Amino acid sequence: MRDRPYHVLFLCTGNSARSILAESLLNHWGRGRFRAFSAGSFPQGQVHPLAIELLEWKRLPTAGLRSKSWDEFAAADAPPIDSVITVCDNAAGEVCPVWPGKPITAHWGVADPAAVEGDAERAAAFRRTLTELEARIKLLVNVPVESLDRTAVQQTVRGIGHG
């Protein structure tokens, strides 16, 4: 039995869209069993306005969302992290940070909606990204992390990214 929620850190280069969406989604769907954080290797310094607009439209949590460096989670006073999930799309040429320590890791490559040209096209890309991440997060919250061993959790979380 865990004495705290299962902590997941979503990483992406800019921490302005994909990882922010994932943080909000997991904090909503995790219903206290999971606690999500997000960060970036080269944070933009602000959350993309379309990410906030979409989350608010879907009535998902936005309080406390901010673009921040993954260095915050390497500090001595940082919350312990159980899983690190990168959501940056390596095929797009982004460089994702490597997380030191012992959390399990997985890669859930998602295309960058902020990189899409055209206002309507970009808004549609944000909606697709939210839908894709929500489907994966709904699978994640059904993983019995309390009763599986580390290897089983890692295999399951990695499998979600390839599904």
PyMOL commands that set and color helices and strands:
alter all, ss='L'
color gray80, all
select helices_A, chain A and resi 18-29+49-57+70-74+90-92+113-115+119-140+150-161
alter helices_A, ss='H'
color red, helices_A
select strands_A, chain A and resi 6-12+34-40+83-86+104-107
alter strands_A, ss='S'
color yellow, strands_A
deselect
rebuild
show_as cartoon
